[in-house]
Amino acid sequence: NVADLREKTGVRAGVSKVVQGVHDRVLTVTGPLDGIASAYGIVADGLLKGAPQMGMGGVNMSPQTHPIRLLISHNQMGTIIGRQGLKIKQIQDASSVRMVAQKEMLPQSTERIVEIQGTPDGIQKAVWEIGKCLIDDEQRGYGTVLYNPAVRVQAGGPAPNGAGNYGAPRSFNRTGNGADFSDAPATYTRRTGGGDITSKPPPPMTTEDGEDVQTQNISIPADRVGCIIGRGGSKISEIRRSSGARISIAKAPHDESGERMFTITGSASANEKALYLLYENLEAEQMRRSQAPQESP
């Protein structure tokens, strides 16, 4: 089916490996916007024929529609949603689909999910519109940490996939040429229309150990910045010390969302550990807030 998809639309496409205990696999499609949109229309049609009665969350939906879940860089999500939700409403109206943008980033990544529920034709139109938004806002996609379906591990617990002793799975690149995830250093990535196009990083600088220095950006919600920095900067200082990466924090929000940009610079392994520790703090804060007693009105 994937080979047929490539032949019909002229795109490059690949599916991630099966990971035991994980139900999701990732289809990556790379190519011109029209080809990518057509490819997702074909995928939706195939899913519809394979499971016609099951929709989002296993709920019975219209027999003519099926959900598609797209992975979108957190930094680019605002472009798809638009000011006061106008853009996402416009896409839904133009393509007769229903779209839901999830608020949380996926584990160990800076990607979020946009679910599209609609007919294959509607999904094709919606993917084209979304892809156009991503192309217009491509610079925000640089440094995206791609989601890798993997068994979650607790810090200090068993670490599959060759993880380091801090319990974070290793970084993987998703490729659009039919290959599965390759066990390679993180690269600078640009997401356009649901596929990944790898661009050359700036001329490499090196650490004292001769490793290439890489830079990655992550947006932190305004109400979570404090929990990352800690009292008197204690938490961010500890993350810097533990990971060996440099972390700078933008003094002002980068757009109307109020989110602040954190820039991480260091070797691939230092950046990976810094990201893991940042996510660990964010998840701990999320859990703390969800368990906090709700105040009475």
Order of alpha helices (4+ residues) and beta strands (2+ residues): alpha-beta-beta-alpha-beta-alpha-alpha-beta-beta-alpha-beta-beta-beta-alpha-alpha-beta-beta-alpha
